[in-house]
Amino acid sequence: MNLQDNDESDMICESQNQKGSVLVADGDNHISNKFSAVTDRMGYDVAVSNNGEEALDLLLKRSFDIVFTALKMPGTFGNCEVCGEEISINRLKARPVTTNCIACKNKMEAMEKAAGV
């Protein structure tokens, strides 16, 4: 959705005399700074994170109306909890909240099947 096309949301925020809140989470400072500058000029309250751990901390501390995020960035996102290898972009698209790469997930399922679980 284009933020400029969202007149209804802007009217609600203006009529309540409150700004909407935005989290910009991206490992590339250039990108996060651009998103932050644009949304700030539009009147939103902007928080910026440059890594996954910081973004998670911010999300746990407060709620946001809009979140702009990269699929992969420094921090906890994108690495398998079992082997530490990078989780493929195709796996993240299929399961955005996965914590295991497909190889480890397949191994776990095979062990569970062998154990009768």
C-alpha positions as CSV (number, residue, x, y, z in Angstrom):
1,M,0.0,0.0,0.0
2,N,1.3,3.5,-0.9
3,L,1.3,5.6,2.3
4,Q,0.2,8.7,0.2
5,D,-2.9,6.9,-0.9
6,N,-4.0,6.2,2.7
7,D,-6.0,9.4,3.3
8,E,-8.4,7.7,5.7
9,S,-5.6,6.7,8.1
10,D,-4.1,10.2,7.9
11,M,-7.5,11.7,8.7
12,I,-8.0,9.4,11.7
13,C,-4.5,10.3,13.1
14,E,-5.1,14.0,12.5
15,S,-8.6,14.0,13.9
16,Q,-7.3,12.4,17.1
17,N,-4.3,14.8,17.1
18,Q,-2.0,11.8,17.3
19,K,0.8,10.6,15.0
20,G,0.9,7.1,13.7
21,S,4.0,5.1,14.7
22,V,6.4,3.4,12.3
23,L,9.3,1.0,12.8
24,V,11.9,0.9,10.1
25,A,14.1,-2.2,10.4
26,D,16.8,-2.7,7.9
27,G,20.5,-3.6,8.1
28,D,21.4,-1.1,5.4
29,N,21.7,2.3,7.0
30,H,21.1,4.1,3.7
31,I,17.7,2.4,3.2
32,S,16.6,2.8,6.8
33,N,17.6,6.5,6.8
34,K,15.6,7.1,3.6
35,F,12.5,5.4,4.9
36,S,12.9,7.2,8.3
37,A,13.2,10.6,6.7
38,V,10.2,10.1,4.4
39,T,7.9,8.8,7.1
40,D,9.0,11.5,9.5
41,R,8.2,14.2,7.0
42,M,4.8,12.7,6.7
43,G,4.2,13.2,10.4
44,Y,4.7,9.7,11.7
45,D,6.6,8.9,14.9
46,V,9.5,6.8,13.6
47,A,11.8,4.3,15.3
48,V,14.7,2.8,13.4
49,S,16.5,-0.5,14.0
50,N,19.6,-1.7,12.1
51,N,19.5,-5.3,13.2
52,G,17.1,-8.1,14.1
53,E,17.6,-8.2,17.8
54,E,17.0,-4.5,18.2
55,A,13.9,-4.7,16.1
56,L,12.5,-7.5,18.2
57,D,13.2,-5.5,21.4
58,L,11.4,-2.5,20.0
59,L,8.4,-4.7,19.0
60,L,8.3,-6.2,22.5
61,K,8.4,-2.7,24.2
62,R,5.7,-1.0,22.1
63,S,3.3,-1.4,19.2
64,F,3.6,0.1,15.8
65,D,1.0,1.0,13.2
66,I,3.4,0.2,10.3
67,V,6.6,-1.9,10.1
68,F,9.0,-1.7,7.2
69,T,11.5,-4.5,7.4
70,A,14.0,-6.4,5.3
71,L,13.7,-10.2,5.1
72,K,17.3,-10.6,6.0
73,M,19.5,-8.4,8.2
74,P,22.1,-8.6,10.8
75,G,21.0,-10.2,14.1
76,T,18.7,-13.0,14.8
77,F,16.8,-13.1,11.5
78,G,17.8,-15.5,8.7
79,N,20.1,-17.9,10.5
80,C,19.2,-21.5,11.5
81,E,19.1,-22.0,15.3
82,V,20.4,-25.6,14.9
83,C,23.4,-25.3,12.5
84,G,23.8,-21.5,12.2
85,E,23.7,-21.5,8.4
86,E,21.8,-18.9,6.6
87,I,18.1,-19.8,5.9
88,S,17.4,-19.5,2.2
89,I,15.2,-16.6,0.9
90,N,12.8,-19.2,-0.6
91,R,12.3,-20.8,2.9
92,L,11.8,-17.4,4.5
93,K,9.2,-16.6,1.9
94,A,7.3,-19.8,2.5
95,R,7.7,-19.6,6.3
96,P,8.6,-16.1,7.4
97,V,8.8,-17.0,11.1
98,T,10.9,-20.2,10.7
99,T,13.9,-20.7,12.9
100,N,15.4,-23.7,11.1
101,C,16.9,-24.1,7.6
102,I,15.2,-26.8,5.4
103,A,18.0,-29.3,5.9
104,C,17.7,-29.2,9.7
105,K,13.9,-29.2,9.6
106,N,14.0,-32.3,7.4
107,K,16.5,-34.0,9.8
108,M,14.2,-33.2,12.8
109,E,11.2,-34.6,11.0
110,A,13.0,-37.8,10.1
111,M,14.1,-38.2,13.7
112,E,10.6,-37.6,14.9
113,K,9.2,-40.1,12.4
114,A,11.8,-42.7,13.4
115,A,10.9,-42.2,17.1
116,G,7.2,-42.5,16.3
117,V,6.4,-39.0,17.3
